[in-house]
Amino acid sequence: MDAALAVLLALAGGALGGLLGVGGGILFVPALAVLLDHSQIEAEATSLLVIVPMAMVGTWWQRRRGNVELRDGFAIGALAVPGVIAGVAVANALPERALELGFAALCSIVAVRLLRRGLTPKAP
C-alpha cells in the first residue's frame, strides 16, 4: 500500500467519522477496493478492523461532552454481535460482484436520503 495514500485515507476517514458519526467505512471500503485494489471482501473486512480504534476515540471524546447514551450503545452493540456474525458468513458466501453491487446500492440509498433530508426545510 502506498504510504502517502494510506495516510490521506486514514485522515479523511477519521475526519468523516468525527464529523458525521460514521466509522469511515463509507469511505474506507470504496477506497480500499478501488484505489488500493483490494477485493470487496478484503476491503469490507479491513474496514471493520479500522472502525474499532476510530469508534473508541470518537466515543471517548463524545462521552466527555455528555453526548453518549451508554445504555443504548451497549444494548445495540450486544444485539449487533449476532448480526455481524451472520453478515460475515453471508459476505463470505456471496460472489464478490454481489457485494460490490450491494455496497453501491447502500451508498446510493444513504446519499439520496441525506440529500433529501438536507434539502427539506426545517419547521420552526
C-alpha beads as a LAMMPS data file, in Angstrom:
LAMMPS data file: protein, C-alpha beads

124 atoms
123 bonds

1 atom types
1 bond types

-500.0 500.0 xlo xhi
-500.0 500.0 ylo yhi
-500.0 500.0 zlo zhi

Masses

1 110.0

Atoms # bond

1 1 1 0.000 0.000 0.000
2 1 1 1.293 3.452 -0.900
3 1 1 2.156 5.131 2.421
4 1 1 1.062 8.621 1.369
5 1 1 -2.283 7.310 0.149
6 1 1 -2.732 5.351 3.376
7 1 1 -2.093 8.484 5.454
8 1 1 -4.587 10.504 3.408
9 1 1 -7.155 7.714 3.638
10 1 1 -6.731 7.463 7.416
11 1 1 -7.037 11.223 7.922
12 1 1 -10.045 11.545 5.630
13 1 1 -11.789 8.545 7.206
14 1 1 -11.103 9.830 10.704
15 1 1 -12.411 13.282 9.829
16 1 1 -15.518 11.790 8.227
17 1 1 -16.117 9.609 11.262
18 1 1 -15.749 12.541 13.634
19 1 1 -17.915 14.879 11.575
20 1 1 -20.711 12.513 10.643
21 1 1 -20.598 9.813 13.290
22 1 1 -19.821 7.017 10.872
23 1 1 -16.983 4.563 11.204
24 1 1 -15.453 5.764 7.975
25 1 1 -16.476 2.545 6.219
26 1 1 -18.418 4.556 3.686
27 1 1 -15.028 5.958 2.635
28 1 1 -12.692 3.095 3.534
29 1 1 -14.450 0.311 1.642
30 1 1 -14.506 2.047 -1.752
31 1 1 -11.018 3.484 -1.261
32 1 1 -9.538 0.104 -0.366
33 1 1 -11.367 -1.609 -3.223
34 1 1 -10.894 0.989 -5.955
35 1 1 -7.761 2.928 -5.057
36 1 1 -5.741 0.178 -3.393
37 1 1 -7.083 -2.726 -5.475
38 1 1 -8.292 -4.909 -2.604
39 1 1 -11.117 -7.355 -3.227
40 1 1 -14.513 -6.228 -1.953
41 1 1 -14.444 -8.760 0.885
42 1 1 -10.907 -7.691 1.911
43 1 1 -11.967 -4.041 1.843
44 1 1 -15.039 -4.731 3.990
45 1 1 -13.106 -6.875 6.463
46 1 1 -10.268 -4.346 6.757
47 1 1 -12.801 -1.556 7.268
48 1 1 -14.300 -3.470 10.209
49 1 1 -10.884 -3.522 11.874
50 1 1 -10.214 0.148 11.161
51 1 1 -13.531 1.137 12.749
52 1 1 -12.520 -0.205 16.187
53 1 1 -9.935 2.433 17.185
54 1 1 -11.927 5.200 15.474
55 1 1 -15.063 4.291 17.399
56 1 1 -13.169 4.101 20.683
57 1 1 -11.615 7.541 20.296
58 1 1 -14.817 9.117 18.990
59 1 1 -16.848 7.641 21.824
60 1 1 -14.343 8.831 24.412
61 1 1 -14.421 12.399 23.086
62 1 1 -18.216 12.483 22.748
63 1 1 -18.701 10.948 26.197
64 1 1 -16.623 13.740 27.717
65 1 1 -19.195 16.128 26.270
66 1 1 -22.162 14.133 27.574
67 1 1 -23.326 13.016 24.123
68 1 1 -23.168 9.241 24.576
69 1 1 -26.126 7.173 25.708
70 1 1 -24.185 4.278 27.271
71 1 1 -27.225 2.109 27.936
72 1 1 -28.431 2.384 24.333
73 1 1 -24.929 1.908 22.954
74 1 1 -24.266 -1.235 24.973
75 1 1 -27.672 -2.696 24.140
76 1 1 -27.302 -2.069 20.414
77 1 1 -23.685 -3.271 20.474
78 1 1 -24.576 -6.516 22.216
79 1 1 -27.501 -7.178 19.918
80 1 1 -25.411 -6.367 16.837
81 1 1 -22.923 -9.184 17.529
82 1 1 -25.130 -11.966 16.127
83 1 1 -25.898 -9.740 13.141
84 1 1 -22.213 -9.211 12.453
85 1 1 -21.520 -12.930 12.661
86 1 1 -24.363 -13.666 10.249
87 1 1 -23.319 -10.827 7.939
88 1 1 -19.727 -12.037 7.750
89 1 1 -20.898 -15.560 6.956
90 1 1 -23.173 -14.296 4.178
91 1 1 -20.487 -11.957 2.816
92 1 1 -18.041 -14.846 2.557
93 1 1 -20.645 -16.996 0.782
94 1 1 -21.705 -14.400 -1.804
95 1 1 -19.913 -13.647 -5.061
96 1 1 -17.753 -10.519 -4.911
97 1 1 -19.888 -8.839 -7.584
98 1 1 -22.974 -9.149 -5.352
99 1 1 -21.090 -7.464 -2.503
100 1 1 -19.952 -4.653 -4.792
101 1 1 -23.470 -4.037 -6.070
102 1 1 -24.950 -4.275 -2.579
103 1 1 -22.472 -1.768 -1.197
104 1 1 -23.069 0.571 -4.138
105 1 1 -26.832 0.331 -3.577
106 1 1 -26.416 1.085 0.131
107 1 1 -24.247 4.123 -0.623
108 1 1 -26.786 5.357 -3.180
109 1 1 -29.729 4.954 -0.795
110 1 1 -27.892 6.729 2.013
111 1 1 -26.821 9.540 -0.318
112 1 1 -30.374 10.128 -1.586
113 1 1 -31.851 10.102 1.918
114 1 1 -29.223 12.501 3.241
115 1 1 -29.715 14.801 0.277
116 1 1 -33.498 14.846 0.738
117 1 1 -33.131 15.454 4.456
118 1 1 -30.637 18.254 3.907
119 1 1 -32.825 19.970 1.305
120 1 1 -36.065 19.694 3.296
121 1 1 -36.764 22.924 5.174
122 1 1 -36.987 22.507 8.932
123 1 1 -40.221 23.529 10.624
124 1 1 -39.745 26.484 13.011

Bonds

1 1 1 2
2 1 2 3
3 1 3 4
4 1 4 5
5 1 5 6
6 1 6 7
7 1 7 8
8 1 8 9
9 1 9 10
10 1 10 11
11 1 11 12
12 1 12 13
13 1 13 14
14 1 14 15
15 1 15 16
16 1 16 17
17 1 17 18
18 1 18 19
19 1 19 20
20 1 20 21
21 1 21 22
22 1 22 23
23 1 23 24
24 1 24 25
25 1 25 26
26 1 26 27
27 1 27 28
28 1 28 29
29 1 29 30
30 1 30 31
31 1 31 32
32 1 32 33
33 1 33 34
34 1 34 35
35 1 35 36
36 1 36 37
37 1 37 38
38 1 38 39
39 1 39 40
40 1 40 41
41 1 41 42
42 1 42 43
43 1 43 44
44 1 44 45
45 1 45 46
46 1 46 47
47 1 47 48
48 1 48 49
49 1 49 50
50 1 50 51
51 1 51 52
52 1 52 53
53 1 53 54
54 1 54 55
55 1 55 56
56 1 56 57
57 1 57 58
58 1 58 59
59 1 59 60
60 1 60 61
61 1 61 62
62 1 62 63
63 1 63 64
64 1 64 65
65 1 65 66
66 1 66 67
67 1 67 68
68 1 68 69
69 1 69 70
70 1 70 71
71 1 71 72
72 1 72 73
73 1 73 74
74 1 74 75
75 1 75 76
76 1 76 77
77 1 77 78
78 1 78 79
79 1 79 80
80 1 80 81
81 1 81 82
82 1 82 83
83 1 83 84
84 1 84 85
85 1 85 86
86 1 86 87
87 1 87 88
88 1 88 89
89 1 89 90
90 1 90 91
91 1 91 92
92 1 92 93
93 1 93 94
94 1 94 95
95 1 95 96
96 1 96 97
97 1 97 98
98 1 98 99
99 1 99 100
100 1 100 101
101 1 101 102
102 1 102 103
103 1 103 104
104 1 104 105
105 1 105 106
106 1 106 107
107 1 107 108
108 1 108 109
109 1 109 110
110 1 110 111
111 1 111 112
112 1 112 113
113 1 113 114
114 1 114 115
115 1 115 116
116 1 116 117
117 1 117 118
118 1 118 119
119 1 119 120
120 1 120 121
121 1 121 122
122 1 122 123
123 1 123 124
